[in-house]
């Protein structure tokens, strides 16, 4: 039996990334359990399909956490150092590409004056360069992401675009430290791509591609 009793032990607030770290404990079946979690913003993600070229529009970017997981997998001795403030340097560091992942266009919900749809439209323009309106969006679903650490909610939308709707090359906002590459995945190759483990990707990519093939693809004009 899980008792709804929670006592915070400590709290650390990171202003730069808008995260709040907590350590707390709760009794479960007579045992005191400890857990770490972070309060983070909710987010939106968008499955973008370009009807002009019959392809999905996704993004690639470097994720430090993914890179460090690959470092640990190849060089476990690095993490044996208890002083995590000073990881030893590797003579032959892994290439940065091992930390690059394929993802849906996405962004955090941190603007109280905007709806989820408006935030999604801003992200599509900033990251992928397409100008869409809220009326162009179809809400697919929402779900909890990172339930082991954060528990935040992500809302997934679908948007169809065409070449005439593209107003820039996208790439995110460099002044905010974003370095994003826009990638097109042809419709005919999308499911092979989804299950190809040589292309590191988020679950959102796999799920949304499956959703498209179940709900949108059957209605497309036959060629």
PyMOL commands that set and color helices and strands:
alter all, ss='L'
color gray80, all
select helices_A, chain A and resi 15-17+64-74+76-80+96-99+116-128+134-136+163-165+174-176+187-195+203-215+217-219
alter helices_A, ss='H'
color red, helices_A
select strands_A, chain A and resi 7-14+19-28+31-39+43-50+55-62+100-103+105-108+137-145+152-161+181-186
alter strands_A, ss='S'
color yellow, strands_A
deselect
rebuild
show_as cartoon
